[in-house]
Amino acid sequence: MEGDVMNRTEYKNNFYKEHYERINLAVPKGMKDIIRTLAADKGMSINAYIQDLVRKDQCGMFDTMQVAEKNREMISGITGNMHDGYDIIFKDGHSCHCRTKKDVRSCIIEYCKEKGD
């Protein structure tokens, strides 16, 4: 039985290593309680709350870039600004750097068409 428990624990640890990344977040004193309260008010854990905020931020970026709904599912994220340009990271690991929002749209459309063929 003890070996069985070890195998389950080892499996869970390996699964976690392969599918998740850890972030240590430092916030000013008192902010943790504020975040915890905001999350609890929505019935969420702190982890789920922060992930939800990031998703909403990315949706806002997708909306700003006018990325089609059908293409959004292939994108892991978009970072950047109009001064430094934008980096697009696709879920399959492909990435590209674009100078303008128009270039971002063109790159996404072209790559998604290429992958769809």
Number of C-alpha atoms within 10 A of each C-alpha: 6 6 8 9 10 11 12 11 12 12 12 12 11 11 11 12 11 9 7 8 7 7 6 5 6 8 9 6 8 8 11 14 10 11 17 15 15 15 18 13 10 9 11 15 16 16 11 12 18 14 12 14 11 13 13 12 14 18 17 12 16 19 12 10 16 13 19 13 11 8 14 16 10 16 20 15 19 21 12 14 12 10 8 11 15 19 17 20 18 19 12 9 9 11 17 14 17 18 15 16 17 11 15 22 16 14 17 22 15 12 16 17 11 9 9 7 5
